[in-house]
């Protein structure tokens, strides 16, 4: 009579189980890397939007402290004080917005000369748009911040 062969209890992992565990781990790590990339892009965009709002508020404050008689001439697009603000604040290397530009229009609300519209545009760094085939169609779409305000109470 033959004796039944005893099988040893399984211990450890098989090769297939180890490979599956590594694939699951790799997918998780790739997901975390992608999430970090998106978080960095969103944080940069929020910082640039805040910078644009702060620059518009600063220009508005300068306008409000300027002489009422000359504010429109000095701060309209192309004016001397507008150009100074544009070069030294908005588009200043290292402190301004990348690819920044701005326009100022007086009489923005109902042709009231005491209202102003400030439009600030910039180009976010390292951002690409793709079409349906995956080809890059545009790099860094322009962002915009618009402020409409009354100059005086």
Secondary structure, DSSP 8 states (H G I E B T S, - for coil): -----------S--HHHHHHHHHHHHHHHHHHHHHHHHHHHHHHHHHHHHHHHHHHHHHHHHHHHS-TTTHHHHHSTT-HHHHHHIIIIIS-TTTS-TT-EEEEEESTTTT-TTEEEEEEEEE-SS-EEE-TTS-EEEES-EEEEEEEEES--
